């Protein structure tokens, strides 16, 4: 059985550590608010993300 995410969560991959974390879609869409990686503490803009996974 493969589990898949459901709902409207947006997941972001950090460009530094490649860790995934969830972020609010309005923050991603706005584009000028830095995101914060809880794994490595790097701050970066959405356009700098290694990957963004939207529903």
PDB file of N, CA, C and O in Angstrom, chain B, residues numbered from 101:
ATOM      1  N   UNK B 101       0.844  -1.175   0.000  1.00  0.00           N
ATOM      2  CA  UNK B 101       0.000   0.000   0.000  1.00  0.00           C
ATOM      3  C   UNK B 101       0.889   1.238   0.000  1.00  0.00           C
ATOM      4  O   UNK B 101       1.812   1.340   0.808  1.00  0.00           O
ATOM      5  N   UNK B 102       0.620   2.163  -0.889  1.00  0.00           N
ATOM      6  CA  UNK B 102       1.379   3.403  -0.987  1.00  0.00           C
ATOM      7  C   UNK B 102       0.541   4.526  -0.414  1.00  0.00           C
ATOM      8  O   UNK B 102      -0.605   4.721  -0.818  1.00  0.00           O
ATOM      9  N   UNK B 103       1.105   5.262   0.522  1.00  0.00           N
ATOM     10  CA  UNK B 103       0.395   6.391   1.116  1.00  0.00           C
ATOM     11  C   UNK B 103       0.695   7.639   0.306  1.00  0.00           C
ATOM     12  O   UNK B 103       1.837   7.887  -0.082  1.00  0.00           O
ATOM     13  N   UNK B 104      -0.322   8.402   0.064  1.00  0.00           N
ATOM     14  CA  UNK B 104      -0.156   9.660  -0.647  1.00  0.00           C
ATOM     15  C   UNK B 104      -0.758  10.773   0.184  1.00  0.00           C
ATOM     16  O   UNK B 104      -1.707  10.558   0.939  1.00  0.00           O
ATOM     17  N   UNK B 105      -0.198  11.969   0.039  1.00  0.00           N
ATOM     18  CA  UNK B 105      -0.744  13.091   0.790  1.00  0.00           C
ATOM     19  C   UNK B 105      -2.072  13.507   0.181  1.00  0.00           C
ATOM     20  O   UNK B 105      -2.298  13.374  -1.021  1.00  0.00           O
ATOM     21  N   UNK B 106      -2.928  14.006   1.030  1.00  0.00           N
ATOM     22  CA  UNK B 106      -4.228  14.480   0.592  1.00  0.00           C
ATOM     23  C   UNK B 106      -4.413  15.897   1.075  1.00  0.00           C
ATOM     24  O   UNK B 106      -3.699  16.357   1.966  1.00  0.00           O
ATOM     25  N   UNK B 107      -5.372  16.590   0.490  1.00  0.00           N
ATOM     26  CA  UNK B 107      -5.687  17.935   0.930  1.00  0.00           C
ATOM     27  C   UNK B 107      -4.929  18.986   0.150  1.00  0.00           C
ATOM     28  O   UNK B 107      -4.485  18.756  -0.974  1.00  0.00           O
ATOM     29  N   UNK B 108      -4.790  20.151   0.773  1.00  0.00           N
ATOM     30  CA  UNK B 108      -4.208  21.287   0.068  1.00  0.00           C
ATOM     31  C   UNK B 108      -2.837  21.685   0.604  1.00  0.00           C
ATOM     32  O   UNK B 108      -2.402  22.818   0.399  1.00  0.00           O
ATOM     33  N   UNK B 109      -2.161  20.783   1.278  1.00  0.00           N
ATOM     34  CA  UNK B 109      -0.835  21.092   1.812  1.00  0.00           C
ATOM     35  C   UNK B 109       0.163  21.269   0.676  1.00  0.00           C
ATOM     36  O   UNK B 109       0.133  20.544  -0.318  1.00  0.00           O
ATOM     37  N   UNK B 110       1.041  22.240   0.842  1.00  0.00           N
ATOM     38  CA  UNK B 110       2.124  22.475  -0.112  1.00  0.00           C
ATOM     39  C   UNK B 110       3.416  22.067   0.583  1.00  0.00           C
ATOM     40  O   UNK B 110       3.686  22.513   1.699  1.00  0.00           O
ATOM     41  N   UNK B 111       4.210  21.231  -0.059  1.00  0.00           N
ATOM     42  CA  UNK B 111       5.472  20.781   0.507  1.00  0.00           C
ATOM     43  C   UNK B 111       6.617  21.395  -0.277  1.00  0.00           C
ATOM     44  O   UNK B 111       6.575  21.480  -1.504  1.00  0.00           O
ATOM     45  N   UNK B 112       7.637  21.818   0.446  1.00  0.00           N
ATOM     46  CA  UNK B 112       8.789  22.513  -0.126  1.00  0.00           C
ATOM     47  C   UNK B 112      10.047  21.728   0.211  1.00  0.00           C
ATOM     48  O   UNK B 112      10.203  21.244   1.332  1.00  0.00           O
ATOM     49  N   UNK B 113      10.950  21.602  -0.770  1.00  0.00           N
ATOM     50  CA  UNK B 113      12.246  20.952  -0.530  1.00  0.00           C
ATOM     51  C   UNK B 113      13.298  22.048  -0.393  1.00  0.00           C
ATOM     52  O   UNK B 113      13.440  22.910  -1.261  1.00  0.00           O
ATOM     53  N   UNK B 114      14.024  21.993   0.706  1.00  0.00           N
ATOM     54  CA  UNK B 114      15.063  22.977   0.996  1.00  0.00           C
ATOM     55  C   UNK B 114      16.213  22.854  -0.013  1.00  0.00           C
ATOM     56  O   UNK B 114      16.638  21.742  -0.329  1.00  0.00           O
ATOM     57  N   UNK B 115      16.718  23.984  -0.520  1.00  0.00           N
ATOM     58  CA  UNK B 115      17.844  23.927  -1.452  1.00  0.00           C
ATOM     59  C   UNK B 115      19.175  23.581  -0.776  1.00  0.00           C
ATOM     60  O   UNK B 115      20.130  23.217  -1.461  1.00  0.00           O
ATOM     61  N   UNK B 116      19.252  23.687   0.546  1.00  0.00           N
ATOM     62  CA  UNK B 116      20.500  23.382   1.256  1.00  0.00           C
ATOM     63  C   UNK B 116      20.596  21.931   1.686  1.00  0.00           C
ATOM     64  O   UNK B 116      21.564  21.240   1.367  1.00  0.00           O
ATOM     65  N   UNK B 117      19.580  21.471   2.416  1.00  0.00           N
ATOM     66  CA  UNK B 117      19.669  20.125   2.999  1.00  0.00           C
ATOM     67  C   UNK B 117      18.773  19.102   2.301  1.00  0.00           C
ATOM     68  O   UNK B 117      18.810  17.919   2.637  1.00  0.00           O
ATOM     69  N   UNK B 118      17.974  19.543   1.341  1.00  0.00           N
ATOM     70  CA  UNK B 118      17.031  18.694   0.600  1.00  0.00           C
ATOM     71  C   UNK B 118      15.920  18.115   1.476  1.00  0.00           C
ATOM     72  O   UNK B 118      15.219  17.193   1.059  1.00  0.00           O
ATOM     73  N   UNK B 119      15.756  18.645   2.674  1.00  0.00           N
ATOM     74  CA  UNK B 119      14.661  18.217   3.541  1.00  0.00           C
ATOM     75  C   UNK B 119      13.341  18.799   3.073  1.00  0.00           C
ATOM     76  O   UNK B 119      13.297  19.892   2.509  1.00  0.00           O
ATOM     77  N   UNK B 120      12.265  18.062   3.311  1.00  0.00           N
ATOM     78  CA  UNK B 120      10.919  18.503   2.956  1.00  0.00           C
ATOM     79  C   UNK B 120      10.228  19.089   4.176  1.00  0.00           C
ATOM     80  O   UNK B 120      10.421  18.605   5.291  1.00  0.00           O
ATOM     81  N   UNK B 121       9.427  20.124   3.976  1.00  0.00           N
ATOM     82  CA  UNK B 121       8.572  20.665   5.035  1.00  0.00           C
ATOM     83  C   UNK B 121       7.345  21.280   4.375  1.00  0.00           C
ATOM     84  O   UNK B 121       7.361  21.600   3.187  1.00  0.00           O
ATOM     85  N   UNK B 122       6.282  21.442   5.159  1.00  0.00           N
ATOM     86  CA  UNK B 122       5.076  22.022   4.593  1.00  0.00           C
ATOM     87  C   UNK B 122       5.062  23.523   4.819  1.00  0.00           C
ATOM     88  O   UNK B 122       5.637  24.028   5.783  1.00  0.00           O
ATOM     89  N   UNK B 123       4.398  24.225   3.914  1.00  0.00           N
ATOM     90  CA  UNK B 123       4.291  25.680   3.979  1.00  0.00           C
ATOM     91  C   UNK B 123       2.902  26.077   3.504  1.00  0.00           C
ATOM     92  O   UNK B 123       2.260  25.343   2.753  1.00  0.00           O
ATOM     93  N   UNK B 124       2.453  27.213   3.934  1.00  0.00           N
ATOM     94  CA  UNK B 124       1.143  27.713   3.541  1.00  0.00           C
ATOM     95  C   UNK B 124       1.185  28.177   2.080  1.00  0.00           C
ATOM     96  O   UNK B 124       2.103  28.887   1.671  1.00  0.00           O
ATOM     97  N   UNK B 125       0.198  27.772   1.318  1.00  0.00           N
ATOM     98  CA  UNK B 125       0.135  28.139  -0.102  1.00  0.00           C
ATOM     99  C   UNK B 125       0.185  29.652  -0.324  1.00  0.00           C
ATOM    100  O   UNK B 125       0.851  30.086  -1.263  1.00  0.00           O
ATOM    101  N   UNK B 126      -0.486  30.482   0.494  1.00  0.00           N
ATOM    102  CA  UNK B 126      -0.394  31.931   0.270  1.00  0.00           C
ATOM    103  C   UNK B 126       1.029  32.476   0.400  1.00  0.00           C
ATOM    104  O   UNK B 126       1.386  33.434  -0.286  1.00  0.00           O
ATOM    105  N   UNK B 127       1.847  31.877   1.273  1.00  0.00           N
ATOM    106  CA  UNK B 127       3.244  32.319   1.384  1.00  0.00           C
ATOM    107  C   UNK B 127       4.023  31.990   0.121  1.00  0.00           C
ATOM    108  O   UNK B 127       4.840  32.785  -0.345  1.00  0.00           O
ATOM    109  N   UNK B 128       3.762  30.815  -0.422  1.00  0.00           N
ATOM    110  CA  UNK B 128       4.436  30.407  -1.656  1.00  0.00           C
ATOM    111  C   UNK B 128       4.000  31.310  -2.809  1.00  0.00           C
ATOM    112  O   UNK B 128       4.829  31.768  -3.596  1.00  0.00           O
ATOM    113  N   UNK B 129       2.697  31.560  -2.902  1.00  0.00           N
ATOM    114  CA  UNK B 129       2.159  32.363  -3.995  1.00  0.00           C
ATOM    115  C   UNK B 129       2.628  33.813  -3.940  1.00  0.00           C
ATOM    116  O   UNK B 129       2.867  34.436  -4.974  1.00  0.00           O
ATOM    117  N   UNK B 130       2.756  34.336  -2.743  1.00  0.00           N
ATOM    118  CA  UNK B 130       3.206  35.722  -2.609  1.00  0.00           C
ATOM    119  C   UNK B 130       4.635  35.879  -3.114  1.00  0.00           C
ATOM    120  O   UNK B 130       4.937  36.838  -3.824  1.00  0.00           O
ATOM    121  N   UNK B 131       5.503  34.963  -2.762  1.00  0.00           N
ATOM    122  CA  UNK B 131       6.846  34.906  -3.333  1.00  0.00           C
ATOM    123  C   UNK B 131       7.905  35.777  -2.713  1.00  0.00           C
ATOM    124  O   UNK B 131       9.091  35.555  -2.955  1.00  0.00           O
ATOM    125  N   UNK B 132       7.521  36.776  -1.910  1.00  0.00           N
ATOM    126  CA  UNK B 132       8.533  37.674  -1.345  1.00  0.00           C
ATOM    127  C   UNK B 132       8.754  37.469   0.149  1.00  0.00           C
ATOM    128  O   UNK B 132       9.481  38.235   0.781  1.00  0.00           O
ATOM    129  N   UNK B 133       8.136  36.445   0.712  1.00  0.00           N
ATOM    130  CA  UNK B 133       8.307  36.137   2.133  1.00  0.00           C
ATOM    131  C   UNK B 133       9.240  34.931   2.249  1.00  0.00           C
ATOM    132  O   UNK B 133       8.944  33.872   1.696  1.00  0.00           O
ATOM    133  N   UNK B 134      10.361  35.076   2.959  1.00  0.00           N
ATOM    134  CA  UNK B 134      11.295  33.948   3.092  1.00  0.00           C
ATOM    135  C   UNK B 134      10.669  32.762   3.823  1.00  0.00           C
ATOM    136  O   UNK B 134       9.921  32.928   4.787  1.00  0.00           O
ATOM    137  N   UNK B 135      10.989  31.580   3.346  1.00  0.00           N
ATOM    138  CA  UNK B 135      10.582  30.342   4.000  1.00  0.00           C
ATOM    139  C   UNK B 135      11.705  29.929   4.936  1.00  0.00           C
ATOM    140  O   UNK B 135      12.853  30.331   4.745  1.00  0.00           O
ATOM    141  N   UNK B 136      11.384  29.134   5.941  1.00  0.00           N
ATOM    142  CA  UNK B 136      12.354  28.713   6.948  1.00  0.00           C
ATOM    143  C   UNK B 136      12.384  27.196   7.004  1.00  0.00           C
ATOM    144  O   UNK B 136      11.363  26.568   7.284  1.00  0.00           O
ATOM    145  N   UNK B 137      13.526  26.604   6.746  1.00  0.00           N
ATOM    146  CA  UNK B 137      13.664  25.150   6.808  1.00  0.00           C
ATOM    147  C   UNK B 137      13.843  24.724   8.264  1.00  0.00           C
ATOM    148  O   UNK B 137      14.794  25.157   8.916  1.00  0.00           O
ATOM    149  N   UNK B 138      12.952  23.887   8.784  1.00  0.00           N
ATOM    150  CA  UNK B 138      13.081  23.453  10.173  1.00  0.00           C
ATOM    151  C   UNK B 138      14.232  22.462  10.393  1.00  0.00           C
ATOM    152  O   UNK B 138      14.632  22.231  11.534  1.00  0.00           O
ATOM    153  N   UNK B 139      14.762  21.882   9.328  1.00  0.00           N
ATOM    154  CA  UNK B 139      15.860  20.916   9.473  1.00  0.00           C
ATOM    155  C   UNK B 139      17.219  21.592   9.604  1.00  0.00           C
ATOM    156  O   UNK B 139      17.999  21.260  10.497  1.00  0.00           O
ATOM    157  N   UNK B 140      17.500  22.536   8.718  1.00  0.00           N
ATOM    158  CA  UNK B 140      18.826  23.162   8.719  1.00  0.00           C
ATOM    159  C   UNK B 140      18.802  24.650   9.055  1.00  0.00           C
ATOM    160  O   UNK B 140      19.857  25.280   9.129  1.00  0.00           O
ATOM    161  N   UNK B 141      17.634  25.211   9.257  1.00  0.00           N
ATOM    162  CA  UNK B 141      17.392  26.619   9.631  1.00  0.00           C
ATOM    163  C   UNK B 141      17.713  27.635   8.533  1.00  0.00           C
ATOM    164  O   UNK B 141      17.813  28.829   8.817  1.00  0.00           O
ATOM    165  N   UNK B 142      17.873  27.197   7.313  1.00  0.00           N
ATOM    166  CA  UNK B 142      18.124  28.146   6.234  1.00  0.00           C
ATOM    167  C   UNK B 142      16.842  28.887   5.890  1.00  0.00           C
ATOM    168  O   UNK B 142      15.753  28.315   5.931  1.00  0.00           O
ATOM    169  N   UNK B 143      16.976  30.148   5.557  1.00  0.00           N
ATOM    170  CA  UNK B 143      15.858  30.963   5.068  1.00  0.00           C
ATOM    171  C   UNK B 143      16.082  31.201   3.579  1.00  0.00           C
ATOM    172  O   UNK B 143      17.197  31.495   3.147  1.00  0.00           O
ATOM    173  N   UNK B 144      15.004  31.071   2.795  1.00  0.00           N
ATOM    174  CA  UNK B 144      15.113  31.260   1.350  1.00  0.00           C
ATOM    175  C   UNK B 144      13.753  31.634   0.785  1.00  0.00           C
ATOM    176  O   UNK B 144      12.716  31.341   1.380  1.00  0.00           O
ATOM    177  N   UNK B 145      13.772  32.279  -0.360  1.00  0.00           N
ATOM    178  CA  UNK B 145      12.531  32.647  -1.038  1.00  0.00           C
ATOM    179  C   UNK B 145      11.979  31.435  -1.788  1.00  0.00           C
ATOM    180  O   UNK B 145      12.736  30.540  -2.161  1.00  0.00           O
ATOM    181  N   UNK B 146      10.679  31.403  -2.006  1.00  0.00           N
ATOM    182  CA  UNK B 146      10.081  30.263  -2.705  1.00  0.00           C
ATOM    183  C   UNK B 146      10.737  29.951  -4.054  1.00  0.00           C
ATOM    184  O   UNK B 146      10.851  28.783  -4.425  1.00  0.00           O
ATOM    185  N   UNK B 147      11.162  30.962  -4.779  1.00  0.00           N
ATOM    186  CA  UNK B 147      11.778  30.717  -6.102  1.00  0.00           C
ATOM    187  C   UNK B 147      13.125  30.005  -5.980  1.00  0.00           C
ATOM    188  O   UNK B 147      13.615  29.443  -6.960  1.00  0.00           O
ATOM    189  N   UNK B 148      13.731  30.021  -4.781  1.00  0.00           N
ATOM    190  CA  UNK B 148      15.010  29.352  -4.554  1.00  0.00           C
ATOM    191  C   UNK B 148      14.840  27.902  -4.091  1.00  0.00           C
ATOM    192  O   UNK B 148      15.828  27.181  -3.955  1.00  0.00           O
ATOM    193  N   UNK B 149      13.617  27.476  -3.852  1.00  0.00           N
ATOM    194  CA  UNK B 149      13.369  26.110  -3.363  1.00  0.00           C
ATOM    195  C   UNK B 149      13.856  25.096  -4.394  1.00  0.00           C
ATOM    196  O   UNK B 149      13.773  25.322  -5.601  1.00  0.00           O
ATOM    197  N   UNK B 150      14.361  23.984  -3.892  1.00  0.00           N
ATOM    198  CA  UNK B 150      14.815  22.917  -4.780  1.00  0.00           C
ATOM    199  C   UNK B 150      13.616  22.310  -5.519  1.00  0.00           C
ATOM    200  O   UNK B 150      13.739  21.880  -6.666  1.00  0.00           O
ATOM    201  N   UNK B 151      12.472  22.279  -4.858  1.00  0.00           N
ATOM    202  CA  UNK B 151      11.265  21.713  -5.448  1.00  0.00           C
ATOM    203  C   UNK B 151      10.056  22.150  -4.619  1.00  0.00           C
ATOM    204  O   UNK B 151      10.160  22.308  -3.403  1.00  0.00           O
ATOM    205  N   UNK B 152       8.926  22.343  -5.267  1.00  0.00           N
ATOM    206  CA  UNK B 152       7.667  22.649  -4.592  1.00  0.00           C
ATOM    207  C   UNK B 152       6.639  21.655  -5.090  1.00  0.00           C
ATOM    208  O   UNK B 152       6.428  21.517  -6.295  1.00  0.00           O
ATOM    209  N   UNK B 153       6.001  20.964  -4.158  1.00  0.00           N
ATOM    210  CA  UNK B 153       5.005  19.949  -4.484  1.00  0.00           C
ATOM    211  C   UNK B 153       3.627  20.439  -4.060  1.00  0.00           C
ATOM    212  O   UNK B 153       3.317  20.537  -2.872  1.00  0.00           O
ATOM    213  N   UNK B 154       2.816  20.742  -5.054  1.00  0.00           N
ATOM    214  CA  UNK B 154       1.449  21.237  -4.798  1.00  0.00           C
ATOM    215  C   UNK B 154       0.447  20.143  -5.113  1.00  0.00           C
ATOM    216  O   UNK B 154       0.703  19.257  -5.928  1.00  0.00           O
ATOM    217  N   UNK B 155      -0.717  20.223  -4.440  1.00  0.00           N
ATOM    218  CA  UNK B 155      -1.763  19.206  -4.728  1.00  0.00           C
ATOM    219  C   UNK B 155      -2.323  19.349  -6.127  1.00  0.00           C
ATOM    220  O   UNK B 155      -3.200  18.581  -6.522  1.00  0.00           O
TER     221      UNK B 155
END
